[in-house]
């Protein structure tokens, strides 16, 4: 159990930390320095750790033998400081999932290097390889889940920017019940039905790369 915690801890903490830093860094480039002033543009995980989302939930999921998932404290973004608020909020939101995609690619490359350096071709052995597998899974899940158009997930910010202002206003008000919507989606296993196909496709491409 301890070995599993160590193997998963690095990818989980790194995934949620870089995801949030990507939001803050992008916002700073587009005019909002809120995250910078609060010291959130750092890869120091202590600045981003959420006791529940970064520690408790991943440990409970690990103990349950299910997939591992987590989140960090959201980086604050003040849309009023952005040069083009509607467009820039969409860009800031998209930066998080994009960061996870880049990390997924990085972990995949590491897995490939581990795979090819193994003395027995085709054998999937070693802590580094297991950690890279964890990194691939957590970043794929974090990216896909955040792309769901459920306020306040990142996907909803992109959708909101594409809607007419009046409709976007009503759509954004769903944020007050966003947590309830996600609980219902999880309870009815709808999230698995939605994310299952794209997750399988992503992992299929990863497998093709590893075997190439």
ABEGO torsion letter per residue (X at the ends): XAAAAAAAAAAAAAAAAAAAAAAAAAAAAAGBAAAAAAGABBABAAAABBAAAAAAAAAAAAAAGBBBBBBBBBBBBBAAABABAAAAAAAAAAAAAAAAAAAAAAAAAAAAAAAAABABBGBBBEAAAAAAAAAAAAAAAAAAAAABABOABAAAAAAAAABBAAAAAAAAAAAAAAAAAAAAAAAAGAAAAAAAAAAAAAAAAAAAAAAX
